[in-house]
Amino acid sequence: MSTVDHTPSESAPDAQKWADVQASADFTELKHRLRKFVFPVSGLFLAWYLLYVLLADYAHDFMSTKVFGNINVGLIFGLLQFVSTFVITTLYVRHANKNLDPLAEKLRNEIEGDGK
């Protein structure tokens, strides 16, 4: 989300303007940058989650191994699911701020005009 305030212009962009931007090289690059991050990270997270579920179901002895006190491997893996979610969110925000937002802002200005 942009921190710059934008006021809607008097006339909204027409359908042809949207189609032109969608067909532009910048829009294609924006989609490529988004997909280049989202698909691999989603795949890695799903594989990590599937590993957790499979270990919980089929590796009872391993998952119940006590690490210290009443804390076992399964509990640590479960908590790491939450940690990995926050890490992914942080990485995505950094990626979006650096690689997506500037290009999205450029496209937005093309569609809406600079207002100047």
C-alpha contacts under 8 A as a table, 3 or more apart, distances in Angstrom:
res1	aa1	res2	aa2	distance
1	M	101	D	7.99
2	S	5	D	7.80
2	S	101	D	7.53
8	P	12	A	7.72
8	P	112	E	7.85
9	S	12	A	6.45
9	S	112	E	6.84
9	S	115	G	7.26
12	A	112	E	7.37
13	P	17	K	6.10
13	P	18	W	7.06
13	P	111	I	6.30
13	P	112	E	6.45
14	D	17	K	5.45
14	D	18	W	6.69
15	A	18	W	5.16
15	A	19	A	6.21
16	Q	19	A	4.99
16	Q	20	D	6.08
17	K	20	D	5.07
17	K	21	V	6.27
17	K	111	I	6.58
18	W	21	V	5.22
18	W	22	Q	6.09
18	W	111	I	7.00
19	A	22	Q	5.03
19	A	23	A	6.18
20	D	23	A	5.18
20	D	24	S	6.24
21	V	24	S	5.01
21	V	26	D	7.95
21	V	27	F	6.53
21	V	107	L	7.12
21	V	110	E	7.83
21	V	111	I	7.31
22	Q	27	F	5.72
22	Q	28	T	7.46
23	A	27	F	6.94
23	A	28	T	7.30
24	S	27	F	5.42
24	S	28	T	6.46
25	A	28	T	5.06
25	A	29	E	6.09
26	D	29	E	4.99
26	D	30	L	6.13
26	D	103	L	7.10
26	D	107	L	7.38
27	F	30	L	4.94
27	F	31	K	6.28
27	F	107	L	7.31
28	T	31	K	5.21
28	T	32	H	6.17
29	E	32	H	4.93
29	E	33	R	6.10
30	L	33	R	5.19
30	L	34	L	6.23
30	L	100	L	6.30
30	L	103	L	6.62
30	L	104	A	7.14
31	K	34	L	5.14
31	K	35	R	6.09
32	H	35	R	5.22
32	H	36	K	5.89
33	R	36	K	5.11
33	R	37	F	6.62
33	R	99	N	7.10
33	R	100	L	6.96
34	L	37	F	5.52
34	L	38	V	6.07
34	L	100	L	7.06
35	R	38	V	5.01
35	R	39	F	5.62
36	K	39	F	6.30
36	K	40	P	6.94
37	F	40	P	6.04
37	F	41	V	6.23
37	F	92	Y	7.79
37	F	95	H	7.93
38	V	41	V	5.39
38	V	42	S	5.86
39	F	42	S	5.18
39	F	43	G	6.09
40	P	43	G	5.07
40	P	44	L	6.14
41	V	44	L	5.09
41	V	45	F	6.09
41	V	88	I	7.60
42	S	45	F	5.14
42	S	46	L	6.09
43	G	46	L	5.19
43	G	47	A	6.12
44	L	47	A	5.11
44	L	48	W	6.11
45	F	48	W	5.00
45	F	49	Y	6.09
45	F	84	S	7.87
46	L	49	Y	5.01
46	L	50	L	5.97
47	A	50	L	5.02
47	A	51	L	6.08
48	W	51	L	5.12
48	W	52	Y	6.35
49	Y	52	Y	5.04
49	Y	53	V	6.29
49	Y	81	Q	7.19
50	L	53	V	5.06
50	L	54	L	6.01
51	L	54	L	5.16
51	L	55	L	5.98
52	Y	55	L	5.24
52	Y	56	A	6.06
52	Y	77	F	6.81
52	Y	78	G	7.50
53	V	56	A	5.07
53	V	57	D	6.15
54	L	57	D	5.07
54	L	58	Y	5.82
54	L	59	A	7.48
55	L	58	Y	5.27
55	L	59	A	4.75
55	L	60	H	7.12
55	L	62	F	7.84
55	L	63	M	6.83
56	A	59	A	5.92
56	A	60	H	6.12
56	A	63	M	6.29
56	A	74	G	6.89
57	D	60	H	6.67
59	A	62	F	5.38
59	A	63	M	6.14
60	H	63	M	5.18
60	H	64	S	5.92
61	D	64	S	5.26
61	D	65	T	6.28
62	F	65	T	5.31
62	F	73	V	7.10
63	M	72	N	6.67
63	M	73	V	4.89
63	M	74	G	4.43
63	M	75	L	7.98
64	S	72	N	5.47
64	S	73	V	6.09
64	S	74	G	6.19
65	T	72	N	5.31
65	T	73	V	5.76
65	T	74	G	7.94
66	K	69	G	6.93
66	K	70	N	6.47
66	K	71	I	5.77
66	K	72	N	4.10
66	K	73	V	6.49
67	V	70	N	7.75
67	V	71	I	5.77
67	V	72	N	5.15
67	V	73	V	6.48
68	F	71	I	5.48
68	F	72	N	7.12
71	I	75	L	6.42
71	I	76	I	7.34
72	N	75	L	5.47
72	N	76	I	6.50
73	V	76	I	5.12
73	V	77	F	6.11
74	G	77	F	5.10
74	G	78	G	6.06
75	L	78	G	5.02
75	L	79	L	6.19
76	I	79	L	5.16
76	I	80	L	6.09
77	F	80	L	4.96
77	F	81	Q	6.50
78	G	81	Q	5.28
78	G	82	F	7.26
79	L	82	F	5.41
79	L	83	V	6.53
80	L	83	V	4.75
80	L	84	S	5.93
81	Q	84	S	5.21
81	Q	85	T	6.35
82	F	85	T	5.12
82	F	86	F	6.51
83	V	86	F	5.26
83	V	87	V	6.20
84	S	87	V	4.93
84	S	88	I	6.04
85	T	88	I	5.18
85	T	89	T	6.21
86	F	89	T	5.03
86	F	90	T	6.17
87	V	90	T	5.12
87	V	91	L	6.14
88	I	91	L	5.07
88	I	92	Y	6.05
89	T	92	Y	5.12
89	T	93	V	6.22
90	T	93	V	5.22
90	T	94	R	6.32
91	L	94	R	5.18
91	L	95	H	6.09
92	Y	95	H	4.94
92	Y	96	A	5.94
93	V	96	A	5.09
93	V	97	N	6.02
94	R	97	N	5.20
94	R	98	K	6.11
95	H	98	K	5.28
95	H	99	N	5.60
95	H	100	L	7.00
96	A	99	N	5.37
96	A	100	L	4.57
96	A	101	D	5.71
97	N	100	L	6.17
97	N	101	D	5.30
97	N	102	P	7.39
98	K	101	D	6.72
98	K	102	P	7.16
99	N	102	P	6.65
99	N	103	L	7.24
100	L	103	L	5.57
100	L	104	A	6.01
101	D	104	A	4.92
101	D	105	E	5.90
102	P	105	E	5.13
102	P	106	K	6.28
103	L	106	K	5.01
103	L	107	L	6.29
104	A	107	L	5.09
104	A	108	R	6.05
105	E	108	R	4.93
105	E	109	N	6.13
106	K	109	N	5.19
106	K	110	E	6.33
107	L	110	E	4.98
107	L	111	I	6.29
108	R	111	I	5.12
108	R	112	E	5.97
108	R	113	G	7.65
109	N	112	E	5.18
109	N	113	G	4.81
109	N	114	D	5.29
110	E	113	G	5.33
110	E	114	D	7.44
112	E	115	G	7.57
113	G	116	K	7.81
